Amino acid sequence: MSINSRTWLILLGVSLVLWLVPLTLRRGPNLFTHRPLVSRLPPIVLVVFFLLGAWRLSASKPITSPNQASFYNDKGLVEFVGVIIQPPEVHDTHTSLVVKVEALTPLESDEPDAGKIKGQVLLQVMPGKDYHYGQRIEVRGKLQTPPDGHDFSYRDYLARRSIHSLISYAHVEVVKEKAGNPILVAIYQLRERSEDTLTAILPSPESDLLMGILLGNDRGLPDTLNDAYQVTGTAHIIAISGFNVALLAGLVTSLLSRALGKRRGTTWAVILLTFYCILVGAEAAVVRATIMGSLGMLGALLGRRNNGLNTLGITVLGMCLVNPNLPWDIGFQLSFMATLGLVLYAQPFETWLTEQLASRLKPELVERLAVPLTQYLLFTLIAQVMVLPLLAFHFRRLSWLFLVANPLVLPVQPLVMVLGGVALLGGLLFPGLGRVLGYLAWPFAAYTNRMVTWLAALAPTSLALNHFSIAWVILYYVVLFTLTFIRDWKAAWQKIAKPAALLVPLGCAVLVTWSLALGRPDGKLSLVLLPAGDNPVLLAETPGGRFMLVNGAVEPSNLRTQLSNFMPLTFRELDSLVIPSCKKDDVIGLVDLEDRISIHQVIWACDPERIQTTRQLYQSFSAAGVDQAHMSPDDRLDLGNGAFLTLQAAQDNNALFSIIWQDFSANLVIGDSTVFKTENLLNTNLLILPFKGGEMLTANGYPAAQVVWLAVDPQNAALINQTQFSPAPLCSTCLPTDVYGWLRAKTDGQQLWLTAQNVPK
């Protein structure tokens, strides 16, 4: 059960009272009486910030209502007016536009004219036409829920940007120019001019590289070159990061302080840094670097010593309060951990390296070697070590090439950025001057591209880590930070060994023990209908503790989450995977499933050669060494302990299964239930139907089922009323998933127990 934002707000208020009232009573009537600073942060402060974050995250979740654009997803053709609020992203096959909706009219549904409306929509339009930030446009198309791919959730990615609707190849007409913020219009026009200037003064791919380094637009790089940067661990070069911002901040501050004085120079440096952050797109890593750089410059101006850990903490807190979805953004995670590594380890390791060099080399040689070794090798190594588990978890591959590539490529990056920036400024003023200056920047940009390409050819394949779970990420950081912060191990052990401290690991051990005990087979047959949509997806646990999954018609991330919820923590194995339908939408959740969960055998009740998706899926299972077989009508699958699954009938990707154990029987329909004879569904304890089963239930000869489960997509829930069937005469219990969520039935072969995710009041 989720907690709403109002509850979190109440808990936050209570925690603030518990924090501030005792503080006030201790200080007496004068709150401003000087007190010595405490060295430790009170635990209640951590609770306050936790509740603040929980409230902010809960409050940011979209509420589905008629005044939200996402309410009209998958409901037919709509027409709306909105404003383009971000610079367009131009791809090879389409152009992406982020539009803030102002008014919407449904054209194919019974919903009334929405009028004023909120929400953002991502449009994918044909390339070629020139779109800009701030244009007010009129759009006609079908709003869709963004897809949830097998290895990348586009839905979650867009949700982190507050986008919950998508239109592919929309019809767009511009009705007004410059309807956005005038300042942003000017900034983004300058960005477009800058991109055109770089393209004119330098050849590709060097112009594409500089476009990424200077303007944050790395979409122009060829796929092969982009892959080379990924393989060699130098992808941070082609995107605006802390390295770029720090270099720019140092250069601008130095120049302006000399010309305008320290105070004015620092002020203008902060303004220009903020301007540059907006110019390059204000991605999370750039915003983080800009805020930290600005705080550092202002602190130096005020004569305050900069504490990197405090600065990072304040920056991250402020960013997450503005956008509570940031912690799930991969770029933000990598930027935060790399910066944290530099804050914690850069100074100690730099001192250690300098001492080691001083003990072996002459002082003048140490001065020459210390800076390049620390800046281009040591600091890069620290950042890579900090982000290593995140890279392994998100991208499932690692390569040793970053150890060689970064020292060879990073030393020329200041020249690439400075000379490229000078060429860009010259080209904006005088195109001819830009071309001349571009000749100075080209050798260093070309060296970067060619060195990365050459190194990637040395080891084009990286280490595959298909089974690298989040548990390894947590363990890595726990060990790393334990080694970092525990200085006196003897004193730490004395604290840990206290009876009160031992209660924590003892409680964890008890929790794990009970989890293992409760996860053991209980001798019952368990059937769980997952809330996957209109086509049933069934997870069965046999009396002997074996698991079987039937159907894969659910988004990959949703399927993995559901399986994790209903399978024991220490047991991630499917004894059988039954694929009844070879439609693309019915197998989408199974792609790469063998990388996350061990599968013993795959049973096909359809022809996997039917479409390319199932052919690839069949080949993927074969490559993973999974046994595969075909199931025909009347074939049985032994589930152990006397239970078995039988394919009663199959026709055109529609299938009827029965599950029998002792006196219990269940019928499971995949696809369209109307293609099967009603008498085949009679006299069963549990009948599981797709949404179209509602039509069958209105026919003559109602199934004599004790319980009927109806798989319903919440998007189509309103259509149930159109079937006009009353559950009362059909069965003693009829349960649709759009109301009850997941449904579970347990039986000992004689009795039946039912549980559900939601129980309506």
TORSESE-225286 format. One record per residue (C-alpha): y, x, z negated; residue in one letter. Coordinates in pm, whole numbers, plus 50000, padded with zeros to 5 digits. Example, Ala and Ser with C-alpha at 12.3 -4.5 7.8 and 13.67 -1.06 7.14 Angstrom:
BEGIN
495505123049220A 498945136749286S 
This chain:
BEGIN
500005000050000M 503365014550101S 506365014149868I 509554999750012N 512925016949999S 514274993749729R 511505004049488T 512155040949556W 515865034749494L 515135018349159I 512895047449056L 515635071549166L 518175053448949G 515835054348648V 515215091748693S 518975098348719L 519505079748393V 516715099648226L 518385131648346W 522065124648287L 521995104847961V 520295132147750P 522565157747917L 525625137347815T 524415132647458L 523805169747416R 527275178747542R 529075153347333G 532155133547439P 533655162347639N 531475166547947L 533465196748058F 532755217847750T 531605252247857H 527895257647818R 525785287547919P 523935283248245L 520225275648215V 517915298948400S 515265273248474R 515555241348671L 514655211048457P 511545192948586P 513465160148596I 515705175148868V 512655180649089L 511625144649025V 515125132749124V 515055151749452F 511505139949527F 512505103549474L 515685108849676L 513635122049967G 511075094049935A 513825067749936W 515525083650238R 512265085350432L 511335049550346S 514815036950438A 514635054550776S 511525036150893K 512315010351162P 512084973651075I 510614952551353T 513024923651409S 514604906051708P 517744927351675N 515744959351731Q 514914971652082A 511334980751982S 510664943951903F 510474937752280Y 507944965252352N 505054954252577D 506534919352620K 507434920452986G 510574926853186L 513914930753006V 517474938253105E 519864956352876F 523154975252863V 523485008252680G 525145042252665V 523525076052741I 523905094752410I 522305128352497Q 522535151752795P 519865142253053P 516695163253068E 515795170953429V 512085176453501H 510195182053825D 508955146053851T 511575126353659H 514795127153460T 514775116353095S 517705096552953L 518165086852587V 520075054052575V 521585035952279K 521084998752345V 524064975352304E 522804941752439A 519434929852570L 518054900052759T 514274892852785P 513344881253137L 509614873553112E 509014862652753S 509934832052550D 512174852352321E 515804840552321P 518634862452451D 518954889752189A 522644896452249G 523814925952040K 520934948451952I 520164982151790K 517805009951881G 517325038752121Q 515235038752438V 513925067752643L 514255061353017L 512275080453278Q 514065076953612V 513495092453953M 515135126653990P 517995132854228G 520735110654091K 523425126353874D 523585112153522Y 525815123753235H 526315118852864Y 528575089352784G 527815067953088Q 527345030853017R 524425018753226I 522634986253305E 518844989353291V 516034967153416R 512424975153328G 509514969653087K 509874983552737L 506695001352630Q 505385016252309T 505265054152366P 501715067352418P 499695085952157D 497825113652342G 494625130752235H 496225164352159D 499895154552127F 501385122751987S 504375114852209Y 504935084051994R 505375104751677D 507495130351861Y 509945103651980L 509885085951643A 511205117751482R 514165113951718R 514565076951619S 513215065651958I 510565038551953H 510675024652308S 510015039152653L 510635027053009I 508965045653294S 510885046553621Y 513525021553518A 516055006453756H 519455019753644V 523005012153752E 526075029753613V 528745004753506V 531245027853333K 531935065153305E 532945083252985K 532025055552741A 530905080852477G 532765103152234N 535525121352429P 534905154252247I 531185153252321L 531895143552681V 534005175052719A 531395197052547I 528505184352757Y 530545187153077Q 531105223652987L 527365227552937R 526625213153282E 529225236353437R 527685265753252S 524195257653381E 525505255153737D 527385288153693T 524305307053571L 522305293353863T 525015305354105A 525555340653970I 521925350753900L 518635345354083P 515675327053934S 513855332653696P 516515354753533E 519045326353546S 516425303453388D 515855328853110L 519565331353036L 519865293653046M 517325292152763G 518825320952563I 522475310452597L 522365272652645L 519065261752492G 517725247852821N 514335264152874D 512915237353105R 513715256653421G 511265285153362L 508155284553586P 505005273053406D 503295306753452T 506205325553298L 506545300453017N 502825304452939D 503285342252935A 505965339252668Y 503655316552467Q 500665340052493V 502645371052396T 504285354652096G 507785359152237T 508595322552302A 511295324552033H 513325345652278I 513775317652535I 514965292152279A 518065292652064I 516985305051720S 518305322251412G 518255355551595F 520655342851863N 522935325251617V 523055355051379A 523945378251667L 526645354651791L 528025349051439A 528285386351372G 529945393651705L 532445364851689V 533345371251324T 533935408151389S 536145402051693L 538165373351547L 538645390051207S 540165420251376R 542435398951594A 543435371251347L 542685385251005G 539715378650782K 540625343450667R 541645329151005R 538955348651187G 536205334850962T 537555299350990T 537625300851369W 534195317451373A 532735287751181V 534435263351420I 533145281951728L 529645284251578L 529635246551521T 530905241051875F 528115263252010Y 525505244251805C 526555211551969I 526795227952312L 523175239852309V 521755206552192G 521755209051809A 518005213551773E 516695216851417A 516355254851431A 519895258851566V 521395235151309V 519605253651030R 520835287451154A 524385274251206T 524665259550857I 523255290750692M 525465313350903G 528565292850822S 527785292350449L 527245329850455G 530575336250630M 532485312850398L 530815328350094G 531855363050207A 535405350350262L 535535336649906L 534015368249762G 530815350949653R 527505368649682R 525175351049923N 521795340849780N 519535335150078G 517025313549892L 519715290249754N 521425288250092T 518165279750266L 517325253350004G 520735236350026I 520615237250406T 517135222050428V 517975195450167L 521075184550356G 519275183850692M 516365163450554C 518705138250393L 520355133150733V 517035132150920N 514055126650685P 511605130950974N 512465167951011L 509575181150796P 507165168751065W 509055186451345D 507165217651457I 510325236651548G 511815229451206F 508635240651029Q 508495273451221L 512215280351173S 512095272750801F 509015293950727M 510245323450936A 513605322750756T 511925319050417L 509815349650497G 512895370150583L 514695358450268V 511755367550043L 510355398750204Y 512905415050437A 514865434450173Q 511855446849968P 509925457950275F 513015473650432E 513535494050114T 509865503850108W 509895514450474L 513065535050428T 511535552550128E 508365560350320Q 510345574750610L 512605594850377A 509595611050214S 508245623050547R 511195628350785L 514615644350793K 517555622450675P 519275621551017E 516035610351182L 515505583850914V 518955569250989E 518115567051358R 514665551351308L 515275528151013A 517375501951192V 515235497051506P 511995497751307L 513195471551060T 515075449151306Q 512555448651590Y 509215455551423L 509235448951051L 511325417151049F 509445403151348T 506145410651177L 507305393050859I 508375362151055A 505085361451248Q 503015364650931V 504895335350778M 504375312151076V 500855323951161L 498955294851000P 501365269251146L 500855283451496L 497095282851446A 497155246851319F 499515232051578H 498525251351890F 494885259951805R 495165295151947R 496445329451852L 496935362452031S 497395397951905W 499915405452180L 502915396551963F 502415429751780L 503075448652106V 505375424752294A 508115420152035N 508885457351978P 509035462452356L 511195432052434V 513455425752134L 515565457852156P 517145446852485V 517845410952373Q 521315418252230P 522265432752571L 520725402752749V 522715378652535M 526015397452528V 526085407552895L 524725373753002G 527385356252793G 530145378052942V 528865370753294A 528815333553215L 532395333853085L 533525353853389G 531755329453622G 533405299553453L 536825315453515L 536225331953853F 532885327654038P 533255361354210G 533805379153880L 530735361953738G 528545375454018R 529805410853961V 529205408753585L 525835392353652G 524655424953811Y 525075441353470L 522995414953289A 520285411353553W 518315443953485P 517785435353118F 516825399153187A 514475410553465A 512935436753233Y 512255409652974T 510515386653223N 508465413953388R 507395430353062M 506235397052919V 504355388653241T 502665422753248W 501615420752883L 500265385352925A 498075397853211A 496445422852972L 494955395152758A 495475361552933P 493185343152692T 493935339152324S 491665332952028L 490665296052016A 490865279751672L 489655244551740N 488585237451381H 491605251951198F 492475224150953S 495525217650735I 493485228950434A 493565264850564W 497355262850605V 497775251450244I 495365277950114L 497175305250310Y 500575297050161Y 499195291649811V 497645326449813V 500725342349974L 503235327349730F 500965333849433T 500865370649525L 504645369749576T 505845353249257F 503305364248996I 504525398448885R 502695402548555D 499135391148611W 498135396948249K 500915374948114A 500215349048383A 496535347948286W 497435343247920Q 499525312948014K 496855299148243I 494135304047983A 495885281547730K 494005248847658P 496875227747787A 497015246848115A 493255244648156L 493505206748165L 494865208348522V 491935227048684P 489525207848463L 490995175148585G 490755187248946C 487125196648892A 486385162348749V 488165145849042L 486205166349297V 482935159449116T 483515122049114W 484635122949478S 481395140149574L 479395115949365A 481095085249512L 480715099949862G 476935101649836R 474845074850010P 474555043249800D 471555029149986G 473615001850154K 474564995650516L 478354997250562S 480254984750867L 483994991250904V 486094975151179L 489034998551238L 492454983251312P 492504997151665A 493754968951887G 492134941752098D 488774959252145N 486574965051837P 486065000751716V 483265001251459L 482285028551213L 478875023551054A 477355042350759E 473615038750735T 471735034750405P 470805071450432G 474445082950463G 474505088750840R 477585078251039F 477785061151377M 480945053451575L 480955026651844V 483795026552100N 486915048252124G 489645023852226A 492295037351989V 494945064451997E 493475098651909P 495675104851605S 494985069851473N 491225074351521L 491205107851342R 493185093151054T 490875063151020Q 487755084551029L 489225106850758S 489905076050545N 486335062850561F 484265094750575M 483715117350270P 486025147150233L 483115171550243T 481235154350528F 482745153350877R 479765145751099E 478915117351334L 475185113451377D 475795091251681S 478725082851904L 478105051952117V 480345047452423I 479915011852555P 482805011352805S 483945037553057C 487435023853102K 490105049853046K 491765030252763D 488395026052589D 487625063452567V 491095078152517I 490505083652145G 487335104152208L 488935132452405V 488655164752203D 487065145451914L 484265171351899E 486895197551811D 487715178851488R 484385162851391I 480825174951445S 478935150951678I 475135152551696H 474515129251989Q 476455107852237V 474955075552370I 476425061652695W 476035024452764A 478035028453086C 478175052753377D 480235083653281P 480585092853650E 482645061453704R 486105077253660I 487505112153623Q 488335107253252T 484735100053152T 483415127353381R 485615152353200Q 484585137652867L 480905141452958Y 481485177553062Q 483405184252740S 480505171652527F 478075192552732S 480195223852688A 480215217752312A 476405215652308G 476265178652216V 473085159852315D 473805130552550Q 471675101052660A 472015067952843H 471365034152682M 470135004152881S 469774967652772P 467004962852511D 467104999952416D 467185007152044R 468955034251848L 467215042551520D 469745044351236L 467195053850971G 465795034850672N 464615007050901G 468054999451046A 468635000151421F 471234992751688L 470134973651999T 472034969252326L 471424932552404Q 473394930852728A 475824951452936A 477954941253233Q 481014957553393D 482084977453083N 481374947652859N 478604951952604A 476814931652337L 475144950352051F 473144938551752S 472704957351426I 469644947551222I 468594958450875W 466104938250672Q 467504902650653D 470984912450773F 472144910151133S 475474916551304A 476574911151663N 479254933451814L 480994924552140V 482924951052337I 485174939452619G 485194902952727D 482974880752513S 483134852052765T 480734870253000V 477864866152753F 475954834652681K 476884817152360T 473274814252249E 473034852052233N 475554851451949L 473934824551734L 472504828151386N 474054860551269T 475604871150941N 478514889551100L 480054884551444L 482614910251564I 484694899551863L 487614913052068P 490824893152090F 489514873952392K 486784861252163G 489274835052052G 488764818052390E 484994818352340M 485354802951994L 486994772252147T 483994765952376A 481134742652298N 478354756252084G 480204774851812Y 478424806151687P 476674799151360A 478034830951202A 478584835350833Q 481604857750900V 483664863451216V 485824894251258W 488424892751533L 489934925451663A 493594917551734V 496404940551840D 499494932151630P 501514932751953Q 499484902752075N 499174884951743A 501494856951855A 499064848052134L 496424837551882I 498394805851817N 498164797552187Q 494344795752166T 494804766551922Q 491524770951740F 491094763551376S 488884787351178P 487584760250947A 484864744551167P 483784777851315L 482674798151016C 483074801150646S 485254832350687T 487274842350999C 489264874250960L 491664888151227P 492624924951195T 496314918651259D 496404900450925V 493734918250720Y 493984953750862G 490684972350841W 487644951850743L 484524964550566R 481154947750512A 478454962050286K 474954948650256T 471754957550076D 469814937950336G 469994905950131Q 473584900950013Q 476904907150186L 480114921150028W 483444920150211L 486634940350154T 489854942950356A 492954964350369Q 495274934550319N 494564901750143V 497174875150233P 498604856249940K 
